[in-house]
Amino acid sequence: MTKYSRLKYLLEKEIKDLFRDRKAILTTILLPLISLPSIGIFTILLISQQPVNIALVDEDNSYYVNPELDVAMSSYWVANNLTLALTSRGYSVVEFPGRSEALENTSIDLIIVIPSGFSRNATSIDSVGQVEILRRANVQPAINAEGVARGILYAISVNLSYLKIKRLYEKTGLDPGMLKPEAFRDPVSSGPTILLSPEGERVGVEAELKTYIARLLVIAFAFVVTPASTFVIDGIIGERQRRTLELLLASPATLGEILAAKIIVATLLGLLASMADITALLAYVGSLILAYGGQLFMLLDLGLLLLHSIASFFTILVTVAIATPFITRTRGIRSAGNVAGLITGLALIFFFLGFFVDFPKLEAGVLNILQVIPYTQSILSVQNYIYGRPDLSIFNLLSLALLSLLILLVAVKTVDKEKILLTQD
């Protein structure tokens, strides 16, 4: 029997063992498919069901007309506009006679106070009508309500400034047709931010969204290596405890072929987990985008998804290959799990760095040192793709594949058959 025939039979055996444990496969695939979309759906549902109680305090209670500008303002009108805007969005608004009563009421999450003298100050030429906003620091949904209130107040401020500037135009004898309130209100402006692609072409917000998705995919690398490590632990330590490892070692197959078959099948399991994670991630982000009126098709980048799948395969392979020599020297499943957890923990550190740091922008000296570590290639393969450098991305994939196979070769060559058998519980 040739080496390839033996490896073929070993792979068939490992695949059969894998599919016999249907619960493990279903858990690996269904857990991310159910959990992440469920988080998105329930987040939207529960936020909509979490009431925010708002106290509106009108301490001004006045209507004032500025005699110099003939501009009027009413605190009642401002309070009514705030109430209508907030209640239309599902918030509960209650009027309080004073701020002390609102502060003492622990059910109130947001307090909006129109201070005394507001109408006079808002219409004057030397004062500002300021509205006070007090928010409970431990109530997250109240932040959204505060944003709505500030948006309404800003709109009122813009309209009032237009009237005041128009009256000043009239008093100075300037042509009202020349009126541009923004020239007085915002004389210096930076303008909207223009987003550019790596090639310098204008792009929309979907480009930044895809970059964010790519960062999430980098973190997803950390979560696909765990099922593969668990399978290898069971394949080596489990078989040793079930006394079936001796039969395998007594067969014509070499130790390297046995370990290679286990590692390859474990990598396939990790790849299934990776596909499930990608699908779940898109479903999660897509549910949030659709909930806020966005378009899901902006997320779909088949090139990025294919790239991530290939990078995941070799990332899992290299992780399992690194862990295998240590797993074979441990006494039990718990010890093997600790060793695998340590290695995946180190990988997790790198992938979280990949979320916050743009590796292609690192100094060349630093990046060259980091590229010896296989996980750097995983991160670069995704980030270079987003930077519009598919040639470098392919180079990173090839480097990752080469490092994976090299480490796999070293792993199977450095494991001693006697130590595997003698390391018993």
Secondary structure, DSSP 8 states (H G I E B T S, - for coil): --HHHHHHHHHHHHHHHHHH-HHHHHHHHHHHHHHHHHHHHHHHHHHHHS--EEEEEES---EEEETTTTEEEEHHHHHHHHHHHHHHTT-EEEEES-HHHHHH-TT--EEEEE-TTHHHHHHSSS-----EEEE-TT-THHHHHHHHHHHHHHHHHHHHHHHHHHHHHHHHT--GGG--HHHHH-SS-------B-TTS-B--HHHHHHHHHHHHHHHHHHHHHHHHHHHHHIIIIIHHHTT-HHHHHHSSS-HHHHHHHHHHHHHHHHHHHHHHHHHHHHHHHHHHHHHTT--GGGG--HHHHHHHHHHHHHHHHHHHHHHHHHHTT-SSHHHHHHHHHHHHHHHHHHHHHHHH--GGGS-HHHHHHHTTSHHHHHHHHHHHHHTT-HHHHHHHHHHHHHHHHHHHHHHHHH--HHHHHH---
